[in-house]
Amino acid sequence: MPRPETPQLSGWGRIAVPGREIFSEDLRKLTENATLTRGLGRSYGDSSLPPPGGFEVASTVLADRILAFDETTGSLRAEAGLSLRELIRVFLRRSWFTPVSPGTEYVTLGGMVAADVHGKNHHVEGTFGAHVEELLLRVADGRIVRCSPAVEPDLFWATVGGMGLTGHILEVQFRMKRVPTPWIFEERERFGNVDALIEGLKRSAKDWPFTVGWIDGMARGRSLGRGVLNRGRWAEPSEAPKGAPPPLRRFTVPVDFPNWVLNKWSIHAFNALIYHGHVWTRPRVIHPEIFWYPLDRILRWNRIYGPRGFTQYQCVLPDSAGPSAARRFLDVLMGAGGADSFLCVIKDCSAEGKGMLSFPRPGISIAIDLAVHSGTQRIVDRLNEAVIAEGGRIYLAKDSFTRAEHFRAMEPRLAKWSQVRRRWDPGLSIRSAQSVRVLGDPA
Amino acid sequence: MKAALLGGTKGIGRALGRLLVEKGHDVCLLGRDVDDLERSADDLRIRSAGGRSVSAAHCDLLRSETFAPALDQATEKLGGLDWVIVTAATFAPQEKLESDRALARDLLTTNFTNTILFCEEARERLLARGGGTLCVLSSVSGDRARKPVILYGASKAGLSAYLEGLDHKFRGRGLKTISVKPGFVKTGMTAGLSPPPFAGEPEGVAKDILAAIERGTPALYTPATWRWVMLVMRNLPRFVMRRIEF
């Protein structure tokens, strides 16, 4: 039994289990007989946590060397623990950027492959996996295997979005993108309800490479899902400041906030500030990190949810569910009492990637932060039932509460993925707390 | 400047190597595992955008006969030699060292005898070139004996004494010796230990080290708080040290 002094490990949502990271620069040695590898631990739930009885996970973060870079094609190969933040620090001033970025730069390349991350440019570039050229994996039997869309394609596409369960990712090779300047041209537009916001996202997708919407999670009735649409593109040399963007000052949340700090009124005030505050922002050229990673400026912001922790619920509602699916989903969310969220993000997704368990598919993705309390399981169950009814699915990288039967109902692709996984790991020796919970792996 | 860096593939040395090429210095990595050296050299080459010379040469701290050839190769590859930096060392928990005599001998040899023999080779070469800087990582654990780091601390105490003496004797002739005393730094070497307050990150420590090299600071505590922690620690009476477990 875990004693109080047993080390605890958690994802970004801070719901802890007994566990510890082990570190080494030598990832090959570290992953021999490892149960699971973990990057920077930014997945919200239990994707990077050991299964019950597993305890140790192999951390990739000390394996962060860049191994090869081709200036002409942008092809870059690095060890799996290289962080996106370091990648951007080294390459943005040389006019290269990641082809796809999630909402934080505190992720590793290995994590970006495992979760097959998507971002503000999903409608143009798809997921990160679409830009990966080759992976080096340590598979369950101990062998080190190269895979790519051409070599061992099944293993490759099971690993892209496979949550690290098909093998330990040692090296990642992918194509970077050239950018005209390291600065972003951004503009914002406000919409009075969710239908108009989605319409705005779809309209903006035609002309803008980066779009995302933020929803006021407190608005009800006619204003349900009102929000601000944020769209951008790389600035052209004629409009950008001279020189590289300076390092940004960062702030740290010093301690856990007491649970009462985030309440109906404070969240309401925050949301109102953003919704009404947009009128002051004109189209402008901004610092790339402010555009891509606004939350990264506040280090350890997960502490504002207090010691109880939080989860994020992210789902995609397919186009086949019709244009009012998002409104129906928000109605369920409000009804379930889960809307006291100060962060609610909406994004249109385009074509499904080739990753066998990759999250995005054509439709609308909605992500909501939820403080954890006794009713959270019930809320997530209710939302999952609604998503199943719409033919949608959830994003494992955010999940802490989804039941195995709900996940199965959402994922007709699961059987094929499991087949590939079992071919490479018949004993299911690579597991996570999440794979035990959601996929029914043996503990 | 032209820098030979022993131990640049891991931890503080890795961070320092990256900082050196980013700040426009040429680097020759010295180390035991040639394949691993090449991977680190590639990392530095890509980070320097081809602007700096980055090379590698074999050098094994457990085999003193490799020191002279390694430094000669480095000088040749760099086309000169201004700085010799040693970040390599061995660490093991005290309990393990108490029960494993071979491990204890290797640690003492690596951190004390052979590091000093390597420095002697570097000293001769730098003096022959008219001077330069020798920067070596010792440790705060050489400042005061503590229960969890008796053997490791002893090896570093001896090293610190050597480095101080070297600086007294040769600074007038153009050889600056820099003794770096890192406190607890989060690297692969300390990964099994739980970090105390004021633990540092390798990138920050690397910045402090480069600044000390540029200024010629003979003794550096990094992160800076450790200067004051060690001031207190050095002055604690024996009966207190006998009681505390850290």
Contacts between the chains, C-beta under 8 A, distances in Angstrom:
chain1	res1	chain2	res2	distance
A	22	B	191	6.9
A	22	B	192	8.0
A	23	B	188	5.6
A	23	B	191	3.7
A	24	B	188	5.3
A	24	B	191	7.0
A	25	B	9	7.2
A	25	B	10	4.9
A	25	B	11	7.6
A	25	B	14	7.5
A	25	B	188	5.1
A	62	B	10	8.0
A	62	B	187	7.5
A	62	B	188	5.2
A	62	B	191	7.7
A	65	B	14	8.0
A	65	B	39	5.8
A	65	B	40	6.4
A	65	B	42	7.4
A	65	B	43	4.0
A	66	B	42	7.3
A	66	B	43	5.0
A	66	B	46	4.7
A	66	B	47	6.7
A	67	B	39	6.2
A	67	B	42	5.6
A	67	B	43	7.0
A	68	B	42	6.6
A	68	B	46	7.3
A	69	B	46	4.6
A	90	B	46	7.9
A	90	B	47	5.7
A	94	B	49	6.4
